[in-house]
Amino acid sequence: MSGFPADSVGLVAPQHQSFSEPLRLACGKTLNQFDLVYETYGTLNASRSNAVLVCHALSGHHHAAGYHNADDRKPGWWDACIGPGKPIDTNRFFVVSPNNLGGCHGSTGPGSINPRTGKSYGATFPVLSVEDWVHSQARLADTLGIDCWAAVVGGSLGGMQAIQWAISYPERVRHCVAIAAAPKLSAQNIAFNEVARQAIITDPDFHNGDYAAFGVIPKRGLMLARMVGHITYLSDDSMGEKFGRELRTDRLNYDFTSVEFQVESYLRYQGQEFSARFDANTYLLMTKALDYFDPAEAHGGDLTKALEHVRARFLVISFTTDWRFSPARSRELVNALMAANKPVSYLEIEAAQGHDAFLLPIPRYADALSGYMNRIEVDA
């Protein structure tokens, strides 16, 4: 499209789908109705065999590629991988990218109006699981007439959704691509999430999750939560290379409030920017879904047993400096798939960027993902 890079999907617009059939949730509660917002890129072929589902990570949303208007400075969050000739090639694939249930970018979530009360759900919105997201996405696939995904692809929390798709709907997934993901969180990961949640919950403006009724947001708590999270997404090497001990001023101030180091300035900016665009209750929901994800739990902790009925071929990718979802956690998934006699390809990418590497156009990563996706057969 004119004005955009040749490998861009160009201008895109969000789409909405409403669902009136009740959705029973893992927590035992039910959503009687809900909406999902999503974007699509490429064209669904006549046999509907070229559909790819892209699942987003914790703070992600439906806008994965392209631009919403001609003045956008940045494209969608995974534009590096989605588009004509890119790893997820929209000349071949029809890509569907939804905003998760519970999100704050258009899908039904804590900030949405509860039709029973006429007020926002706020703290009354039910706690969600990765399984709940997958079941809601299956409803979306039904409305789009997609019986089977050519692939379900995701990084981080998105990779967990891809894994759950292969387990919950084995007949509806031909390929599962899990990038920088894990079959369950470590104790350290759960600990980081709890610190982030406590930062939000203890903010005086949180009001037990009903801050909207008071016309405020727990900005400071959300800012701190994002700062903690952002540290875990980067590697020590990448932070050192980008900031080192570089000062913003020509002298030390010897106080506790000044922003003296460049890394301090960066983290505060990231926290402030995030707190202005993301909902605190959604952040709580997303981190809890991360903590709860453990498909092996229903099988006595046996991950191989949990994967026994999957039919999808797997591609698992990890990054050497990712300490939030380390290569060891990816190998745990790979080993369980091999023990279950499932076809799996695994690649560990040398990358200095830490967990956030899955979002970046690293050549070997892009080539590997392209090579795998290009081998997926779709009807003409």
C-alpha positions in Angstrom: 0.0 0.0 0.0 1.3 3.5 -0.9 3.3 5.2 1.8 4.1 2.0 3.7 7.0 -0.5 3.4 6.6 -3.0 0.6 6.6 -5.9 3.2 3.9 -4.2 5.3 0.3 -5.3 5.5 -0.5 -1.6 5.3 -3.6 0.0 6.8 -5.6 -2.3 9.0 -8.7 -1.9 11.2 -9.8 -3.8 14.3 -12.9 -6.0 14.0 -15.4 -6.9 16.7 -17.3 -10.1 17.4 -20.0 -10.5 20.0 -20.8 -13.8 21.7 -24.1 -14.4 23.4 -23.6 -18.1 24.4 -22.4 -18.3 28.0 -18.7 -19.2 28.5 -18.0 -21.3 31.6 -14.6 -20.3 33.1 -12.0 -22.4 34.9 -12.7 -20.4 38.1 -16.3 -21.7 38.2 -17.9 -18.5 37.1 -19.7 -17.8 33.8 -19.6 -14.9 31.4 -23.1 -14.8 29.9 -21.9 -12.7 27.0 -18.6 -11.2 25.8 -16.9 -9.4 22.9 -13.6 -10.1 21.3 -11.7 -7.5 19.2 -9.3 -8.8 16.6 -7.4 -8.0 13.4 -6.8 -10.1 10.3 -4.1 -9.9 7.7 -4.0 -11.7 4.3 -6.8 -13.7 2.6 -8.5 -16.8 3.8 -8.4 -19.3 1.0 -11.3 -21.2 -0.4 -10.6 -24.4 1.6 -9.9 -22.3 4.8 -6.6 -24.2 5.2 -4.3 -21.3 5.5 -5.4 -19.7 8.8 -2.8 -18.8 11.4 -3.7 -17.7 14.9 -1.3 -15.3 16.6 -1.6 -15.1 20.4 -0.2 -12.2 22.3 1.9 -11.9 25.4 1.0 -10.3 28.8 0.8 -6.6 27.7 0.0 -7.3 24.1 -3.2 -6.8 22.1 -4.8 -7.5 18.7 -2.7 -4.9 16.7 0.1 -7.2 15.7 1.0 -5.8 12.2 0.4 -2.9 9.9 -0.8 0.6 10.8 -4.1 2.0 12.0 -3.6 5.3 10.2 -1.0 6.9 7.9 0.5 9.0 10.8 1.4 6.0 13.0 5.0 6.2 14.1 5.1 2.5 14.9 3.4 -0.6 13.3 1.9 -3.5 15.3 3.9 -5.2 18.0 4.9 -8.2 15.7 5.2 -6.4 12.4 8.8 -7.8 12.1 7.3 -11.2 11.6 3.9 -10.7 9.9 3.5 -9.4 6.4 4.3 -10.1 2.7 7.5 -12.2 2.5 8.0 -12.1 6.2 8.2 -15.3 8.4 4.4 -15.4 8.8 3.9 -14.6 5.1 0.5 -12.9 4.4 0.9 -13.8 0.7 0.3 -17.4 1.9 -1.5 -17.2 5.3 -4.6 -15.6 6.7 -3.5 -14.3 10.1 -6.0 -13.8 12.9 -4.7 -11.8 16.0 -7.2 -11.4 18.8 -7.1 -9.3 22.0 -7.5 -11.7 24.9 -10.7 -11.8 27.0 -10.0 -9.7 30.0 -7.9 -7.3 28.0 -8.1 -3.5 27.9 -8.0 -2.9 24.1 -11.6 -3.7 23.1 -12.3 -7.3 24.2 -14.6 -7.7 27.3 -12.5 -7.0 30.4 -12.6 -5.3 33.8 -13.1 -1.9 32.2 -16.1 -3.0 30.1 -19.7 -2.3 31.1 -21.3 -5.2 32.9 -24.8 -5.5 31.2 -26.4 -6.7 34.5 -25.3 -3.6 36.4 -24.7 -0.9 33.8 -21.4 -0.2 35.5 -17.8 -1.3 34.7 -16.9 -4.8 35.9 -13.9 -3.6 37.8 -13.0 -5.9 40.6 -16.0 -8.2 39.9 -14.5 -9.4 36.6 -13.7 -13.1 37.0 -10.1 -14.4 37.2 -9.2 -16.1 33.9 -7.0 -18.9 32.8 -5.1 -19.7 29.6 -7.7 -22.4 28.9 -10.4 -19.7 29.1 -8.6 -17.7 26.4 -8.3 -20.7 24.2 -12.0 -21.6 24.5 -13.0 -18.0 23.7 -10.6 -18.0 20.7 -12.2 -21.3 19.5 -15.6 -19.5 19.5 -14.0 -16.8 17.3 -12.6 -19.5 15.0 -16.1 -20.9 14.7 -17.6 -17.6 13.6 -14.8 -17.2 11.0 -15.5 -20.7 9.7 -12.1 -22.0 10.6 -12.2 -25.6 11.6 -8.5 -26.1 11.8 -5.6 -23.7 12.2 -2.6 -24.2 9.9 -0.7 -23.0 12.9 -1.1 -21.4 16.3 1.8 -19.1 17.0 2.8 -17.2 20.1 5.7 -15.9 22.2 5.9 -15.8 26.0 2.3 -16.0 27.3 1.3 -16.3 23.7 3.4 -19.5 23.4 1.5 -20.9 26.4 -1.7 -20.3 24.6 -0.4 -22.1 21.6 0.6 -25.1 23.7 -2.9 -25.1 25.4 -4.5 -25.0 21.9 -2.7 -28.1 20.9 -3.8 -29.8 24.1 -7.4 -28.6 24.3 -8.3 -28.8 20.6 -5.9 -31.4 19.1 -8.0 -31.8 15.9 -8.0 -28.1 15.3 -4.2 -27.4 15.2 -1.8 -28.7 12.6 1.3 -26.8 13.8 2.1 -25.3 17.2 4.9 -22.7 17.4 5.9 -21.8 21.0 8.5 -19.1 21.3 10.3 -18.1 24.5 7.6 -19.9 26.5 7.4 -22.6 29.2 5.0 -25.4 30.2 4.7 -23.7 33.6 6.2 -20.8 35.6 9.1 -21.3 38.0 8.8 -20.1 41.6 11.0 -17.1 40.7 8.6 -16.1 37.9 5.6 -16.4 40.2 7.5 -14.3 42.7 8.1 -11.5 40.2 4.4 -11.5 39.3 3.4 -11.3 42.9 5.7 -8.3 43.6 4.1 -6.6 40.5 0.6 -7.3 41.8 1.4 -6.1 45.3 2.7 -2.8 43.8 -0.7 -2.3 42.2 -2.9 -3.6 45.0 -1.2 -1.5 47.7 -1.5 1.7 45.6 -3.9 4.0 47.6 -5.7 4.7 44.3 -6.5 1.0 43.7 -9.7 1.0 45.9 -9.9 -2.8 45.9 -10.0 -2.8 42.1 -13.0 -0.4 41.8 -10.8 2.7 41.1 -12.9 3.6 38.0 -15.8 4.5 40.4 -13.5 7.0 42.1 -12.3 8.5 38.8 -8.7 7.5 39.4 -6.2 4.9 38.4 -3.5 3.2 40.5 -0.8 4.8 38.3 2.1 4.6 40.6 1.5 0.9 41.4 1.1 0.0 37.7 4.2 2.0 36.9 6.2 0.1 39.5 4.8 -3.2 38.3 5.9 -2.5 34.8 9.4 -1.4 35.9 9.8 -4.7 37.7 8.5 -6.7 34.7 10.6 -4.8 32.2 13.8 -5.6 34.1 13.0 -9.3 33.7 12.4 -9.0 30.0 15.9 -7.7 29.3 19.3 -9.5 29.8 22.1 -8.1 31.9 24.2 -7.8 28.8 21.6 -5.9 26.8 21.0 -3.4 29.7 24.8 -3.0 30.2 25.3 -2.4 26.5 22.4 0.1 26.3 23.0 2.0 29.5 26.0 0.8 31.5 26.5 3.2 34.4 26.0 6.2 32.2 24.8 9.3 34.1 22.2 11.8 32.9 23.9 14.6 34.8 27.5 15.8 35.2 27.5 15.1 38.9 25.9 13.0 41.6 23.1 14.6 43.6 23.4 12.4 46.7 19.7 12.1 47.2 16.9 9.5 46.7 14.6 11.3 44.3 16.8 12.5 41.4 17.0 10.5 38.2 20.8 10.2 37.9 21.4 7.1 35.8 20.2 6.6 32.3 18.8 3.2 33.2 16.7 4.9 35.9 15.3 7.3 33.4 14.5 4.5 31.0 12.6 2.5 33.5 10.6 5.4 34.8 9.7 6.4 31.2 8.6 2.8 30.4 6.5 2.7 33.6 4.9 6.0 33.0 4.1 5.3 29.4 2.6 1.9 30.3 0.5 3.2 33.2 -1.1 5.6 30.8 -2.3 2.9 28.3 -2.9 -0.3 30.3 -5.5 -1.3 32.8 -4.4 -2.3 36.3 -7.1 -5.0 36.7 -6.1 -6.5 33.4 -2.5 -6.6 34.5 -3.6 -8.6 37.6 -5.6 -11.0 35.5 -2.8 -11.6 33.0 -0.2 -12.3 35.6 -2.5 -14.7 37.4 -3.2 -16.6 34.2 0.5 -16.9 33.8 0.9 -18.3 37.3 -1.9 -20.8 37.0 -0.8 -22.2 33.6 0.3 -25.8 34.2 -1.3 -28.4 31.8 0.6 -31.2 33.6 -1.1 -30.6 36.9 -4.3 -32.4 35.8 -2.1 -35.4 35.0 -0.2 -35.7 38.3 2.5 -33.4 37.1 3.3 -35.6 34.1 3.8 -33.2 31.1 4.2 -36.2 28.8 0.8 -37.5 29.8 -0.7 -34.0 29.2 0.7 -34.0 25.6 -0.4 -37.6 24.9 -3.3 -36.6 22.6 -1.8 -33.7 20.7 -1.7 -34.0 16.9 0.2 -30.9 16.0 3.8 -30.7 14.9 5.8 -28.4 17.2 8.4 -25.8 16.7 9.9 -24.6 19.9 12.3 -21.6 20.0 14.3 -20.2 22.9 16.9 -17.5 23.4 20.2 -17.9 25.2 20.0 -14.9 27.4 16.3 -15.2 28.3 16.3 -15.8 32.0 12.6 -15.2 32.5 11.7 -18.2 30.2 15.1 -19.8 29.9 16.1 -22.4 27.3 15.9 -25.1 30.0 12.2 -24.5 30.2 11.8 -24.9 26.5 13.8 -28.1 26.6 11.5 -29.4 29.3 8.6 -29.1 26.8 10.7 -30.6 24.0 11.7 -33.6 26.1 8.1 -34.2 27.1 7.0 -34.1 23.4 9.7 -36.5 22.4 8.8 -38.8 25.3 5.2 -38.7 23.9 6.5 -39.5 20.4 5.3 -36.2 19.0 7.1 -34.5 16.1 9.0 -31.5 17.4 11.8 -29.2 16.1 13.8 -27.1 18.6 16.2 -24.2 18.1 18.1 -22.2 20.7 19.0 -18.8 19.3 22.1 -17.0 20.3 20.8 -13.5 21.2 21.8 -10.8 23.7 18.4 -9.2 24.1 16.9 -11.5 26.7 13.2 -12.4 26.8 12.2 -9.5 24.5 14.3 -11.2 21.7 11.1 -12.9 20.5 9.8 -9.5 19.4 12.9 -8.5 17.4 14.0 -9.2 13.8 17.0 -11.2 14.7 18.3 -12.8 11.4 18.7 -16.4 12.5 15.4 -16.3 14.4 13.6 -14.8 11.4 15.2 -17.3 9.0 14.3 -20.3 11.2 10.7 -19.2 11.7 10.4 -18.5 7.9 11.8 -21.9 7.1 9.3 -23.7 9.3 6.3 -21.7 8.2 7.2 -22.0 4.6 7.0 -25.8 4.9 3.5 -25.7 6.2 1.3 -27.0 3.4 -1.8 -25.1 2.5 -4.3 -25.7 -0.4 -4.2 -23.4 -3.4 
